[in-house]
Amino acid sequence: MPIRRILIVDDSPTERYYLSDILTRNGYVVSTAENGEEALARIRAEKPELILMDVVMPGANGFQVTRSIARDPELQDVPVIICSSKNQETDRIWGLRQGAKEYLVKPVDAALLLSKIEALG
């Protein structure tokens, strides 16, 4: 089943706009959250089919939220793609170990993002 509904979790308004613009222009239905706590509430309420997760945010960071999603029986089937400015290989490995399906470094390349989403769908 192709992915249509995507939740973007990022504390940067600019980044949320950038990702939302790419996705909506390509036919996706997008919602956003500014932090991990808001993200978990939105995931439970809206049941998105994919989550784009920033790492560096106030409160719970993206690694912690991804781990919470992966360990929750109700949420663990929702794939997470981490989109982070943290570009070290250790960050990528850690993100994947927390349950993320992909790890992309900002600024996210639009074509690469769309191909990763399509591959998960």
MODELLER restraints for C-alpha pairs under 7 A, 6 or more apart:
rsr = mdl.restraints
at = mdl.atoms
rsr.add(forms.Gaussian(group=physical.xy_distance, feature=features.Distance(at['CA:1:A'], at['CA:121:A']), mean=6.05, stdev=0.5))
rsr.add(forms.Gaussian(group=physical.xy_distance, feature=features.Distance(at['CA:2:A'], at['CA:121:A']), mean=4.44, stdev=0.5))
rsr.add(forms.Gaussian(group=physical.xy_distance, feature=features.Distance(at['CA:3:A'], at['CA:49:A']), mean=5.74, stdev=0.5))
rsr.add(forms.Gaussian(group=physical.xy_distance, feature=features.Distance(at['CA:3:A'], at['CA:50:A']), mean=6.95, stdev=0.5))
rsr.add(forms.Gaussian(group=physical.xy_distance, feature=features.Distance(at['CA:3:A'], at['CA:121:A']), mean=5.07, stdev=0.5))
rsr.add(forms.Gaussian(group=physical.xy_distance, feature=features.Distance(at['CA:4:A'], at['CA:28:A']), mean=4.96, stdev=0.5))
rsr.add(forms.Gaussian(group=physical.xy_distance, feature=features.Distance(at['CA:4:A'], at['CA:29:A']), mean=5.89, stdev=0.5))
rsr.add(forms.Gaussian(group=physical.xy_distance, feature=features.Distance(at['CA:4:A'], at['CA:49:A']), mean=6.75, stdev=0.5))
rsr.add(forms.Gaussian(group=physical.xy_distance, feature=features.Distance(at['CA:5:A'], at['CA:28:A']), mean=6.03, stdev=0.5))
rsr.add(forms.Gaussian(group=physical.xy_distance, feature=features.Distance(at['CA:5:A'], at['CA:29:A']), mean=4.73, stdev=0.5))
rsr.add(forms.Gaussian(group=physical.xy_distance, feature=features.Distance(at['CA:5:A'], at['CA:30:A']), mean=5.94, stdev=0.5))
rsr.add(forms.Gaussian(group=physical.xy_distance, feature=features.Distance(at['CA:5:A'], at['CA:48:A']), mean=5.14, stdev=0.5))
rsr.add(forms.Gaussian(group=physical.xy_distance, feature=features.Distance(at['CA:5:A'], at['CA:49:A']), mean=5.34, stdev=0.5))
rsr.add(forms.Gaussian(group=physical.xy_distance, feature=features.Distance(at['CA:5:A'], at['CA:50:A']), mean=6.71, stdev=0.5))
rsr.add(forms.Gaussian(group=physical.xy_distance, feature=features.Distance(at['CA:6:A'], at['CA:28:A']), mean=6.96, stdev=0.5))
rsr.add(forms.Gaussian(group=physical.xy_distance, feature=features.Distance(at['CA:6:A'], at['CA:29:A']), mean=6.20, stdev=0.5))
rsr.add(forms.Gaussian(group=physical.xy_distance, feature=features.Distance(at['CA:6:A'], at['CA:30:A']), mean=5.01, stdev=0.5))
rsr.add(forms.Gaussian(group=physical.xy_distance, feature=features.Distance(at['CA:6:A'], at['CA:31:A']), mean=6.44, stdev=0.5))
rsr.add(forms.Gaussian(group=physical.xy_distance, feature=features.Distance(at['CA:6:A'], at['CA:48:A']), mean=5.41, stdev=0.5))
rsr.add(forms.Gaussian(group=physical.xy_distance, feature=features.Distance(at['CA:6:A'], at['CA:49:A']), mean=5.91, stdev=0.5))
rsr.add(forms.Gaussian(group=physical.xy_distance, feature=features.Distance(at['CA:6:A'], at['CA:50:A']), mean=4.87, stdev=0.5))
rsr.add(forms.Gaussian(group=physical.xy_distance, feature=features.Distance(at['CA:6:A'], at['CA:51:A']), mean=5.68, stdev=0.5))
rsr.add(forms.Gaussian(group=physical.xy_distance, feature=features.Distance(at['CA:7:A'], at['CA:30:A']), mean=5.86, stdev=0.5))
rsr.add(forms.Gaussian(group=physical.xy_distance, feature=features.Distance(at['CA:7:A'], at['CA:31:A']), mean=4.90, stdev=0.5))
rsr.add(forms.Gaussian(group=physical.xy_distance, feature=features.Distance(at['CA:7:A'], at['CA:32:A']), mean=5.40, stdev=0.5))
rsr.add(forms.Gaussian(group=physical.xy_distance, feature=features.Distance(at['CA:7:A'], at['CA:48:A']), mean=6.04, stdev=0.5))
rsr.add(forms.Gaussian(group=physical.xy_distance, feature=features.Distance(at['CA:7:A'], at['CA:50:A']), mean=6.37, stdev=0.5))
rsr.add(forms.Gaussian(group=physical.xy_distance, feature=features.Distance(at['CA:7:A'], at['CA:51:A']), mean=4.78, stdev=0.5))
rsr.add(forms.Gaussian(group=physical.xy_distance, feature=features.Distance(at['CA:7:A'], at['CA:52:A']), mean=6.22, stdev=0.5))
rsr.add(forms.Gaussian(group=physical.xy_distance, feature=features.Distance(at['CA:8:A'], at['CA:16:A']), mean=6.63, stdev=0.5))
rsr.add(forms.Gaussian(group=physical.xy_distance, feature=features.Distance(at['CA:8:A'], at['CA:31:A']), mean=6.29, stdev=0.5))
rsr.add(forms.Gaussian(group=physical.xy_distance, feature=features.Distance(at['CA:8:A'], at['CA:32:A']), mean=4.65, stdev=0.5))
rsr.add(forms.Gaussian(group=physical.xy_distance, feature=features.Distance(at['CA:8:A'], at['CA:33:A']), mean=6.24, stdev=0.5))
rsr.add(forms.Gaussian(group=physical.xy_distance, feature=features.Distance(at['CA:8:A'], at['CA:51:A']), mean=5.93, stdev=0.5))
rsr.add(forms.Gaussian(group=physical.xy_distance, feature=features.Distance(at['CA:8:A'], at['CA:52:A']), mean=4.79, stdev=0.5))
rsr.add(forms.Gaussian(group=physical.xy_distance, feature=features.Distance(at['CA:8:A'], at['CA:53:A']), mean=6.33, stdev=0.5))
rsr.add(forms.Gaussian(group=physical.xy_distance, feature=features.Distance(at['CA:9:A'], at['CA:32:A']), mean=5.80, stdev=0.5))
rsr.add(forms.Gaussian(group=physical.xy_distance, feature=features.Distance(at['CA:9:A'], at['CA:33:A']), mean=4.74, stdev=0.5))
rsr.add(forms.Gaussian(group=physical.xy_distance, feature=features.Distance(at['CA:9:A'], at['CA:34:A']), mean=5.78, stdev=0.5))
rsr.add(forms.Gaussian(group=physical.xy_distance, feature=features.Distance(at['CA:9:A'], at['CA:35:A']), mean=6.34, stdev=0.5))
rsr.add(forms.Gaussian(group=physical.xy_distance, feature=features.Distance(at['CA:9:A'], at['CA:39:A']), mean=6.30, stdev=0.5))
rsr.add(forms.Gaussian(group=physical.xy_distance, feature=features.Distance(at['CA:9:A'], at['CA:52:A']), mean=6.01, stdev=0.5))
rsr.add(forms.Gaussian(group=physical.xy_distance, feature=features.Distance(at['CA:9:A'], at['CA:53:A']), mean=4.94, stdev=0.5))
rsr.add(forms.Gaussian(group=physical.xy_distance, feature=features.Distance(at['CA:9:A'], at['CA:54:A']), mean=5.95, stdev=0.5))
rsr.add(forms.Gaussian(group=physical.xy_distance, feature=features.Distance(at['CA:10:A'], at['CA:16:A']), mean=6.17, stdev=0.5))
rsr.add(forms.Gaussian(group=physical.xy_distance, feature=features.Distance(at['CA:10:A'], at['CA:33:A']), mean=6.49, stdev=0.5))
rsr.add(forms.Gaussian(group=physical.xy_distance, feature=features.Distance(at['CA:10:A'], at['CA:34:A']), mean=5.16, stdev=0.5))
rsr.add(forms.Gaussian(group=physical.xy_distance, feature=features.Distance(at['CA:10:A'], at['CA:35:A']), mean=6.36, stdev=0.5))
rsr.add(forms.Gaussian(group=physical.xy_distance, feature=features.Distance(at['CA:10:A'], at['CA:53:A']), mean=6.55, stdev=0.5))
rsr.add(forms.Gaussian(group=physical.xy_distance, feature=features.Distance(at['CA:10:A'], at['CA:54:A']), mean=5.07, stdev=0.5))
rsr.add(forms.Gaussian(group=physical.xy_distance, feature=features.Distance(at['CA:11:A'], at['CA:34:A']), mean=4.44, stdev=0.5))
rsr.add(forms.Gaussian(group=physical.xy_distance, feature=features.Distance(at['CA:11:A'], at['CA:35:A']), mean=5.91, stdev=0.5))
rsr.add(forms.Gaussian(group=physical.xy_distance, feature=features.Distance(at['CA:11:A'], at['CA:57:A']), mean=5.83, stdev=0.5))
rsr.add(forms.Gaussian(group=physical.xy_distance, feature=features.Distance(at['CA:20:A'], at['CA:30:A']), mean=6.31, stdev=0.5))
rsr.add(forms.Gaussian(group=physical.xy_distance, feature=features.Distance(at['CA:22:A'], at['CA:110:A']), mean=6.62, stdev=0.5))
rsr.add(forms.Gaussian(group=physical.xy_distance, feature=features.Distance(at['CA:24:A'], at['CA:30:A']), mean=6.72, stdev=0.5))
rsr.add(forms.Gaussian(group=physical.xy_distance, feature=features.Distance(at['CA:33:A'], at['CA:39:A']), mean=5.21, stdev=0.5))
rsr.add(forms.Gaussian(group=physical.xy_distance, feature=features.Distance(at['CA:35:A'], at['CA:57:A']), mean=6.19, stdev=0.5))
rsr.add(forms.Gaussian(group=physical.xy_distance, feature=features.Distance(at['CA:35:A'], at['CA:58:A']), mean=6.65, stdev=0.5))
rsr.add(forms.Gaussian(group=physical.xy_distance, feature=features.Distance(at['CA:36:A'], at['CA:59:A']), mean=6.93, stdev=0.5))
rsr.add(forms.Gaussian(group=physical.xy_distance, feature=features.Distance(at['CA:36:A'], at['CA:60:A']), mean=5.40, stdev=0.5))
rsr.add(forms.Gaussian(group=physical.xy_distance, feature=features.Distance(at['CA:36:A'], at['CA:61:A']), mean=6.55, stdev=0.5))
rsr.add(forms.Gaussian(group=physical.xy_distance, feature=features.Distance(at['CA:36:A'], at['CA:62:A']), mean=6.80, stdev=0.5))
rsr.add(forms.Gaussian(group=physical.xy_distance, feature=features.Distance(at['CA:36:A'], at['CA:65:A']), mean=5.81, stdev=0.5))
rsr.add(forms.Gaussian(group=physical.xy_distance, feature=features.Distance(at['CA:49:A'], at['CA:78:A']), mean=5.74, stdev=0.5))
rsr.add(forms.Gaussian(group=physical.xy_distance, feature=features.Distance(at['CA:50:A'], at['CA:78:A']), mean=5.73, stdev=0.5))
rsr.add(forms.Gaussian(group=physical.xy_distance, feature=features.Distance(at['CA:50:A'], at['CA:79:A']), mean=5.21, stdev=0.5))
rsr.add(forms.Gaussian(group=physical.xy_distance, feature=features.Distance(at['CA:50:A'], at['CA:80:A']), mean=6.01, stdev=0.5))
rsr.add(forms.Gaussian(group=physical.xy_distance, feature=features.Distance(at['CA:51:A'], at['CA:79:A']), mean=6.34, stdev=0.5))
rsr.add(forms.Gaussian(group=physical.xy_distance, feature=features.Distance(at['CA:51:A'], at['CA:80:A']), mean=4.73, stdev=0.5))
rsr.add(forms.Gaussian(group=physical.xy_distance, feature=features.Distance(at['CA:51:A'], at['CA:81:A']), mean=6.19, stdev=0.5))
rsr.add(forms.Gaussian(group=physical.xy_distance, feature=features.Distance(at['CA:52:A'], at['CA:80:A']), mean=5.93, stdev=0.5))
rsr.add(forms.Gaussian(group=physical.xy_distance, feature=features.Distance(at['CA:52:A'], at['CA:81:A']), mean=4.93, stdev=0.5))
rsr.add(forms.Gaussian(group=physical.xy_distance, feature=features.Distance(at['CA:52:A'], at['CA:82:A']), mean=5.75, stdev=0.5))
rsr.add(forms.Gaussian(group=physical.xy_distance, feature=features.Distance(at['CA:52:A'], at['CA:83:A']), mean=6.36, stdev=0.5))
rsr.add(forms.Gaussian(group=physical.xy_distance, feature=features.Distance(at['CA:53:A'], at['CA:62:A']), mean=5.93, stdev=0.5))
rsr.add(forms.Gaussian(group=physical.xy_distance, feature=features.Distance(at['CA:53:A'], at['CA:80:A']), mean=6.70, stdev=0.5))
rsr.add(forms.Gaussian(group=physical.xy_distance, feature=features.Distance(at['CA:53:A'], at['CA:81:A']), mean=6.08, stdev=0.5))
rsr.add(forms.Gaussian(group=physical.xy_distance, feature=features.Distance(at['CA:53:A'], at['CA:82:A']), mean=4.58, stdev=0.5))
rsr.add(forms.Gaussian(group=physical.xy_distance, feature=features.Distance(at['CA:53:A'], at['CA:83:A']), mean=5.68, stdev=0.5))
rsr.add(forms.Gaussian(group=physical.xy_distance, feature=features.Distance(at['CA:54:A'], at['CA:62:A']), mean=5.48, stdev=0.5))
rsr.add(forms.Gaussian(group=physical.xy_distance, feature=features.Distance(at['CA:54:A'], at['CA:82:A']), mean=5.88, stdev=0.5))
rsr.add(forms.Gaussian(group=physical.xy_distance, feature=features.Distance(at['CA:54:A'], at['CA:83:A']), mean=5.16, stdev=0.5))
rsr.add(forms.Gaussian(group=physical.xy_distance, feature=features.Distance(at['CA:54:A'], at['CA:84:A']), mean=5.24, stdev=0.5))
rsr.add(forms.Gaussian(group=physical.xy_distance, feature=features.Distance(at['CA:55:A'], at['CA:61:A']), mean=5.35, stdev=0.5))
rsr.add(forms.Gaussian(group=physical.xy_distance, feature=features.Distance(at['CA:55:A'], at['CA:62:A']), mean=3.85, stdev=0.5))
rsr.add(forms.Gaussian(group=physical.xy_distance, feature=features.Distance(at['CA:55:A'], at['CA:63:A']), mean=6.05, stdev=0.5))
rsr.add(forms.Gaussian(group=physical.xy_distance, feature=features.Distance(at['CA:55:A'], at['CA:84:A']), mean=5.64, stdev=0.5))
rsr.add(forms.Gaussian(group=physical.xy_distance, feature=features.Distance(at['CA:56:A'], at['CA:62:A']), mean=6.53, stdev=0.5))
rsr.add(forms.Gaussian(group=physical.xy_distance, feature=features.Distance(at['CA:63:A'], at['CA:95:A']), mean=5.98, stdev=0.5))
rsr.add(forms.Gaussian(group=physical.xy_distance, feature=features.Distance(at['CA:63:A'], at['CA:98:A']), mean=6.30, stdev=0.5))
rsr.add(forms.Gaussian(group=physical.xy_distance, feature=features.Distance(at['CA:66:A'], at['CA:80:A']), mean=6.96, stdev=0.5))
rsr.add(forms.Gaussian(group=physical.xy_distance, feature=features.Distance(at['CA:66:A'], at['CA:98:A']), mean=6.06, stdev=0.5))
rsr.add(forms.Gaussian(group=physical.xy_distance, feature=features.Distance(at['CA:66:A'], at['CA:99:A']), mean=6.20, stdev=0.5))
rsr.add(forms.Gaussian(group=physical.xy_distance, feature=features.Distance(at['CA:66:A'], at['CA:100:A']), mean=6.57, stdev=0.5))
rsr.add(forms.Gaussian(group=physical.xy_distance, feature=features.Distance(at['CA:67:A'], at['CA:98:A']), mean=4.76, stdev=0.5))
rsr.add(forms.Gaussian(group=physical.xy_distance, feature=features.Distance(at['CA:67:A'], at['CA:99:A']), mean=5.99, stdev=0.5))
rsr.add(forms.Gaussian(group=physical.xy_distance, feature=features.Distance(at['CA:69:A'], at['CA:75:A']), mean=5.45, stdev=0.5))
rsr.add(forms.Gaussian(group=physical.xy_distance, feature=features.Distance(at['CA:69:A'], at['CA:76:A']), mean=5.43, stdev=0.5))
rsr.add(forms.Gaussian(group=physical.xy_distance, feature=features.Distance(at['CA:70:A'], at['CA:76:A']), mean=4.42, stdev=0.5))
rsr.add(forms.Gaussian(group=physical.xy_distance, feature=features.Distance(at['CA:70:A'], at['CA:99:A']), mean=5.43, stdev=0.5))
rsr.add(forms.Gaussian(group=physical.xy_distance, feature=features.Distance(at['CA:79:A'], at['CA:100:A']), mean=6.79, stdev=0.5))
rsr.add(forms.Gaussian(group=physical.xy_distance, feature=features.Distance(at['CA:79:A'], at['CA:101:A']), mean=6.16, stdev=0.5))
rsr.add(forms.Gaussian(group=physical.xy_distance, feature=features.Distance(at['CA:80:A'], at['CA:100:A']), mean=4.84, stdev=0.5))
rsr.add(forms.Gaussian(group=physical.xy_distance, feature=features.Distance(at['CA:80:A'], at['CA:101:A']), mean=5.72, stdev=0.5))
rsr.add(forms.Gaussian(group=physical.xy_distance, feature=features.Distance(at['CA:81:A'], at['CA:100:A']), mean=5.67, stdev=0.5))
rsr.add(forms.Gaussian(group=physical.xy_distance, feature=features.Distance(at['CA:81:A'], at['CA:101:A']), mean=5.74, stdev=0.5))
rsr.add(forms.Gaussian(group=physical.xy_distance, feature=features.Distance(at['CA:81:A'], at['CA:102:A']), mean=4.74, stdev=0.5))
rsr.add(forms.Gaussian(group=physical.xy_distance, feature=features.Distance(at['CA:81:A'], at['CA:103:A']), mean=5.75, stdev=0.5))
rsr.add(forms.Gaussian(group=physical.xy_distance, feature=features.Distance(at['CA:82:A'], at['CA:100:A']), mean=6.47, stdev=0.5))
rsr.add(forms.Gaussian(group=physical.xy_distance, feature=features.Distance(at['CA:82:A'], at['CA:102:A']), mean=6.26, stdev=0.5))
rsr.add(forms.Gaussian(group=physical.xy_distance, feature=features.Distance(at['CA:82:A'], at['CA:103:A']), mean=4.72, stdev=0.5))
rsr.add(forms.Gaussian(group=physical.xy_distance, feature=features.Distance(at['CA:82:A'], at['CA:104:A']), mean=6.02, stdev=0.5))
rsr.add(forms.Gaussian(group=physical.xy_distance, feature=features.Distance(at['CA:83:A'], at['CA:103:A']), mean=6.12, stdev=0.5))
rsr.add(forms.Gaussian(group=physical.xy_distance, feature=features.Distance(at['CA:83:A'], at['CA:104:A']), mean=4.80, stdev=0.5))
rsr.add(forms.Gaussian(group=physical.xy_distance, feature=features.Distance(at['CA:83:A'], at['CA:105:A']), mean=5.65, stdev=0.5))
rsr.add(forms.Gaussian(group=physical.xy_distance, feature=features.Distance(at['CA:83:A'], at['CA:106:A']), mean=6.19, stdev=0.5))
rsr.add(forms.Gaussian(group=physical.xy_distance, feature=features.Distance(at['CA:84:A'], at['CA:104:A']), mean=6.46, stdev=0.5))
rsr.add(forms.Gaussian(group=physical.xy_distance, feature=features.Distance(at['CA:84:A'], at['CA:105:A']), mean=5.08, stdev=0.5))
rsr.add(forms.Gaussian(group=physical.xy_distance, feature=features.Distance(at['CA:84:A'], at['CA:106:A']), mean=5.45, stdev=0.5))
rsr.add(forms.Gaussian(group=physical.xy_distance, feature=features.Distance(at['CA:85:A'], at['CA:105:A']), mean=5.52, stdev=0.5))
rsr.add(forms.Gaussian(group=physical.xy_distance, feature=features.Distance(at['CA:85:A'], at['CA:106:A']), mean=4.89, stdev=0.5))
rsr.add(forms.Gaussian(group=physical.xy_distance, feature=features.Distance(at['CA:86:A'], at['CA:105:A']), mean=6.83, stdev=0.5))
rsr.add(forms.Gaussian(group=physical.xy_distance, feature=features.Distance(at['CA:87:A'], at['CA:105:A']), mean=5.86, stdev=0.5))
rsr.add(forms.Gaussian(group=physical.xy_distance, feature=features.Distance(at['CA:92:A'], at['CA:103:A']), mean=5.85, stdev=0.5))
rsr.add(forms.Gaussian(group=physical.xy_distance, feature=features.Distance(at['CA:95:A'], at['CA:103:A']), mean=6.92, stdev=0.5))
rsr.add(forms.Gaussian(group=physical.xy_distance, feature=features.Distance(at['CA:96:A'], at['CA:102:A']), mean=6.79, stdev=0.5))
